[in-house]
């Protein structure tokens, strides 16, 4: 059972999602408001960082990096922990304010967002279009109701299977046109499509069209493939980080610095994600070095290793390198099986670990085990989920279908893991309680049971004894999920690329409100759990 006098560690997990990262800034503001009040009333948290671990992928890695960099290099020297984190969150908020300004009045995107898409004519047009669609839909229903052609589904199936009329299927039936777009949704859509050609200042260059010369396809324009340069985002990040950017943190110094974990994937081997770590790893000779192991080779837990000297900007660039980037980051990687070093290519970590809970838990446990601890501190988790798992309506328009596909690809999948780990913790606690009871009656039999092999194997192939399954005491504490909610028809496929000022502001405001609600709900549930133990 967790030591009540030992404060739990806290981990903040930030997903990737482009512009949706602004929602995480709002969530951070909400968490700060709640946690700062909680920590003021707790002697156990005095001098501790607000979050002991901050992990992220893609834009989540960008947010995590700016946050941790500003915490460990605080400009306000001598400030207390609360003020340091407040300033760091404020800096992250200014980062989004900067990228939503669209380069100021000298850039065309400023005029598109603030003038062309924000005027009475644009708004009234979309209100009129919604009324026109409603009228057409009503006439369509009246037609089927008053005609002998009452079986609409059979008619639709006939046309869909017709060689001559099939191509007109989605034009003939108004109910197949998709949901109406509000003026705000239209604003977001046209802001994004304009930025494809003009770029999003401080974030992305204009689209770079790549022709399909592989097949010499003369009709490649029917499936135009656009790629981007997101180096402008790197440059903007540097404005909000320390000049000589390098993150090497240490929990054991006076500042008790937070740990930064950044996710990426090896394009050639994505059996496991690559976790870049601001904490050095302790070797047998007591020296500390930085390295990341990944992949699953034969006879070993890992196949590849990247060595480095703390987290640099190139690691963040790897974490946010989408497949649409014009060129991909590379690292020199050692093959642990044959010792050869080769250059390998890396992509956005969101594809494999957009919610890196497992990686955070492994890093947390490993840190304490390396120091000889078996009674590992409880870990509280704060997750910001940017992609909604549920939706009330089946998507019907092209934009909505693609949007839902993105949601399914990147949404959070950790709730099952949390439930399993909580069950494991309960079983370990129960077994240890029963063990104490059994030792009073037959300690010899208890020892014999604990010395039996479990099914778990170590690197050398030896089986772990059953005592090893109950000696490592680790449990999750509060797990606060902040879920970004979308109403049906309230979003666009390219929501991750909509950096318009109104959208960024709305995301921050909504994130803050949602985080406070989620925090209060989870904290009450957690307190009720401990009351009844």
N, C-alpha and C positions, 0 to 999 in steps of 0.2 A: 504494500500500500504506500502511496506517495507520502513523503515526509511533509507534514503541514507547515513546518517552519522553513522549508526550502521553497523559494519562489519558483514557479514554473518558467521555463524559457518560452519566448514568443517568436513565431515565424510568420512573416507576411509573404503571401504568394500572389504574384501579379501576372495575369495572362497577357498574351499577345493579341493585338487587334487593331493596329494602326491608330486612327483617330479616336477609337473607343478608349484608348489609354487615358483620355481626359476624364472618363468616368472613374478611373482608379484614383485620380487626384482628388476628386470629390469624396470618394470612399475614405481616403487617407485623412482628409479633414474631419470626417465624421468619427473615425477611429481615434484621432488625436483628441477631439473634444471629450470623448468618453474615457479613454485610457489615462489622460493626464489627470482627470479628476480622481480616477481610481488609484493611480500611483501616488498622488499627494497624501492619500489616507493609508498608505502601506509603507511601513518601515523596511519591509523585505525588498522592495523595488528601488530603494534609494540608491542613486548612482548608476543604476542599470539603464541600458538603452531602451527606448520604447519597444523596439523589436530587436531580438538577438540575431535573427536570420532574416534576410530580405532576398527573395528569389524571384526570377522572372525569365520570360522568353519573349523575343521580338520587342514590341513596344513596352512590354512589361519589364524586359531587361533594361531598356532605356530609362524607364521611370525608376527602377530599383537602383540603377547606377547613379543617376543624378541625386537621388535621395541619400544614398550611403556616402557618396563623395562629399556632399555638403555637410553631412553629420560629422565625418572624421576630420574635415578641414574647415570647421566652423569659423566664420569670419568674426563672430562675437566671442572673442577669447574670454574665458572665465565665466561664461554663461552656464546656467544649470542645464540639466538634461532636457527638461521640458522646453526651454527656450531654444535650445539647439535644434530639436526636432521640429518645432514650430517654424523656425527660420528655413529649415531644409524643405519642408512641405511648401512654404511660401515661394521658395525659389523654383520648385517644380511647377507650381501654378503659373509663375511668370514665364516659364518655358513654353507652356501651352498658349499663353496670351501672345507670345512672340510669333509662334508658328501659325496662329489663326489670323494675324494681322495681314497676311497675304502680301507682304513686301511693301505695304503702304500705298499711297495714292499714285506712285510712279509705276505700279504694276497693274496690268489689265484685270487680274483676278480681283483686285480691291473694288474696281468699278462694277464688275459682274455681281459680286456678293452684296455690295452696299447700294447699288443703284438699279441695275437691270433686273435683278431678282427680288428687289425689295421696293416695289412701287404698286400703286393702286391698280394699274392696268394688268400686271402679271397676276395679282391676287384675284381680281374679279374674273379674269379669263378662266382660272381653274375652278372657280365656283360655278361658272356657266357651263363648263364642260361636264361637271358632275351632274348637273341638272339635265343636260342633253342625254347623257348615258342612261340616267334613270328613266327618262321619257321613252327612249328606244327599247329598253328592257321591258317596260310596261306594255308597249305596243306588241312586242314579240310574244309576251305571255297571252295577251288578248287574242292574237292571231291563232295560237294553238288551241285556246279554249273554245273559240267559236267555229273552228274549222273541223272537218272530218279527220284531219291529220293530227289526231290527239296523242298518238304515241310518239312523243318527242325523242325519246331515247333510241327508238328503232330508226327514226329518220336520221338522227345524228350518226348512228352506226352505218347506215346505208351510204351516206355522203362520205364518211371517213374511209370506207372501203372502195369508193368509186375512183377509177383511174382518172376520170375527167374532173370530178368535183372535189376530190380529196385535198388538193392544194389550197382550196378556198375554205376549208373546214373552220378555221379559227376566225375567218372574216364574216362568215354567214351568220353565226350564232353570237349575239351580243353578250350572252352570259359567259362566253369564253374569253371576253376581253380583259378579265381580271378586275380587281377592286379599284374603286376610284382613288385618285391621288389628291390629297389635300394640297393647298398652296404651299405649305411648309415642306411637304414631301417632294413636291415638284421643284422647290427651291434647292433642296439638297441634291436632287438628281442632276439638275442642270449646272449646279456648282461643281459637282464631281466631273461631269462630262466636259465642262469647259477647262478644268484643270488638267485633263488628259492632254489637251493640245498646248496649254499655256504653262503647265507645271504648277506645283504648289510650293510657293517660295518658302525656303527654310526646311523643306521636307523632301520633295521630289522634283526632278527635272521633267520637262515635257516628255511625252511618250517617244520611244525610239522604236520605230516599226521594223521588225525583222522579217524579211521576205522568206518564203518557203522554197529555197533553191535545192533542197534535198531531192525533191521529186520534180523539179522544174514545173510546178503547178501553175498554169496560167490564171487560175481562178482563186489564187491564195487570198485575194481581197475579201472573199466570202467568209474567211476565218482569220482575220487580221490578228497577228500576234505582236503585242506591244510589250516592250521591256523598258525599265526605268533606271535612272541613276539616283540612288538615295544618299549620295555623299553630302548633299545640302543638309540632311538631317544630322549627320555626323558633325558638320561645322556648327550647326545651331547648338547641339549638345555641348560643344567645347566652350561656348559662351557662358554656359551655366555650370561648368565644372572648373576645377583648379587648372591652372595654366599647364603645368607638367603632369598631365593626367596619369595616375598610377594608383591602383587601389590594392594595398597590402594591409590587412587588418589583423588585430590580435586581441582576442578576448581577455588575455591574461595581463594586459597592461592596466594602468590606472583608469584609462578611459573606457575599458571594457567595450571595445569597438564592435559594431555589428558585422556579421558575416554576409558577404555578397555571393550569391550563386547565380550564374548565368548559363542558360541552356543553348546548345547548338546541336546540329546533327552532321555526321559524316555522310556525304551523298553516296559513297561507295559501300558503306556498312552502317546501317541504322538499326542494328540489333539492340543497341542501348544508346541513350542520348549522351552527348558530351557535356560535362558539367565543369565550367570554369569557376574556380574557387578562390576567394580572396584570402582564405586561411591557408597557410603552409601546412604540409603534412609532416608528421614526425617520423624520422627514419630510426633504425635500430641503433645507429651511432650517435643518437641525440641531436643530429642536425636536422634543420627544417628546410624543405624544398617545396616548390609548387609544381604540381603535375596533375593531369587528368587522364585516367584510364577508362577505356570504353571498349565495346565489342566483345564478342564471345568466342575466343579461340579454343582449340582442343587442349584439354589438360590444364587449363588455367581459367580464372574468372574473367580475365580481360585479355584482349589481343593487341590493342594499340595504346600508345601513351604520347601525350603532348606535354612537353616541359616548358615552363615559362617562369617569369619572375614577378608575379602579381598580375592582376587584371589590367590590361591595357585597352585602348580604344579598338584595336583590331579584334579583340574578343567580343566586344559589343557589336561590331559590324558583322561578325559571323552570325551572331544570334538573330540579327534582323535582316539577314540576306535572303530575301524571298527568291523563288525560282525565276521571278521576273526581273531580277537585278541584272544590269547589263554585263557585269563580270562578277564572279564569285570569289570570296576570300579563300585563301589556302594557308595551310600550316605544315611545317615539317613534323612528320609523325614517325615514331619508332614502332616497328613491329616487334612485340615482346617475344615472339616465337623464334625469329631468326636474327633479331637485332638490327635489321636494315632500316634506314631512314628514308622515307619518300615524302613527296609533296602531295597532300590530299586536299580535296575540296569540301567546303562546308556550306550548309544552308540553315535557314531559320529553324530554331529549336522548337517553335510552336507546333511543327508537324508531328513531333514525337512526344513532347512533354510540355504542352501548353499550360497545364496545371501541374507543376513539378512537385507534387506532395511526396511521392515516393522518394525522390532524390533528396528532398529536405529532411525527411525522417532518417534516411540512411546516413546523411552527413551529420546529423545531430547525434545519433547513436554512436557512430564511429569516433566522433570527437571525444566522447566520454570514455568509451572502451579503451582507446589508445592511452588514456590517463589512468587506467586501472579501475575505473568506476563500473560497478555493476548495477547500483541503484541510480539509474539515469534520471535526471530531472524530467518532470512532466513537461510536455510540449503543447502549448496552445497554438492553434492555427487560425489565421485570418486570410480567407480566400476571396478574391474579387472575380466573379464569373461574368465575362462579357457577352457570352453567347447563350441565349435562352434555350433550354432543353424542351420546353413545351410551347405549343402554339395551337390556338383554338380552331383555326381554319386550315384546310388543305390549300397549299399555294397553287395558283392557277396561271398567273401571268409569268412571262419569261424572267422578269426581274425578281419576282417573289420565289420562283422555283430555285434560281441560282442562290438567292439569299439563304433559303432554308438549307441548301446543300452546304454552304459555308458554316452555318450554325452547327450542323451535324458533325462536320469535320473537326471543329475546334472547341466544342463545348466541353465543360468540365465532366470528367469521368471518375472523380475521386471519392464520391460518396460511398460507394461500395467498399473501397479500400478502408475508409474511416470506420465503417461498421465492423469490418473484419478485424481491424486492429483493436477496436474497443472490446470486441468479444474475446480476443486473445488475452487482453489485459485482465478482463474479468475472470477468465479461466485460470490465469497464472495466480491471481490473488486468492481464488478459491482453493487451488491446489496447495498453495503455501499455508493457508489456514488449516486445511485438512491434514497437511504434513505435520504441523505442530501437534494436532490432536492425536495422530497416529503414533508419533514418537513417544508419547507418554505410555503407550500400551506395548509397542513392539518396534523399538528403534532399529533393530537388526534387519527386519523385513523392509522397513522404509529405505534403508541404505541399499539393500539388494535391488529394490525397484529403481532407485535413482541411478544405479550403475549399469542398467540395461541400455542397449543401443536404441537411439531414436532413428527415424528414417532420414534425418537431416545429415548431410555429409559436409566435411570441410574440404579445403583445396587439395589436401594430400589424399583424399579419398576415405579417410577414417570417419566413422560415424560419431556424431555428437552424442554424448551420454544424456540420458533423460533429465539429469539434474541441470544440465546446461539450458534446458528449455524453460526452467522456472527460476534460475538464478539471475538472469538478465531482466531486471525489473524496469520496464518502460511503459508509459501509458500516455495517451493523448488526453489533454484537458479540454478546455473549450474549443470548439471548432465553429468559427463564425463564417458563414457563407453569405456574401452579398451578391444577390442575383439581379442582373440587369434585365428588366422586363420590357417586352415589346408587345404592343397591341397589334392585332391582325391588320396588315396594310399600313403600318406606321413606320416602315423602314425601307431601305433600298439595298440592293445587292452590294453596292460599293460603299457601304457605310464605313468601312475601315479607311477609305480614302477621302472622306468628307471632312476637311479641316476648316470649313467656313466658320466665322466667328460666332454666329448664333448657335450652330450645332455644338461647338466646343463648350460654350457657356451652359447650354442645356444639359450636356453630359456631366459637367462638374457639379451643377446644382442637384441633378437627380442622383448622382453617386453619393453625395453627402447625406441626403435624406435617407436613401436606402441603407447606408452603412449604420446610421444611428438606430434605425428600426431593427435591423438584423442583430446588432450588438445587444440591444436591450432584451430581445426575445431569447437569444442564445444564453445570455448571462443568467436570466431568470431560470431557464431550464437547467442550467449547470448548478445553480445554487440549490434548486429543489432536489437534484440528484444527490448532492452531498448531505442534505438534511436527512435523507432517508437511508443512509448507508449504515 
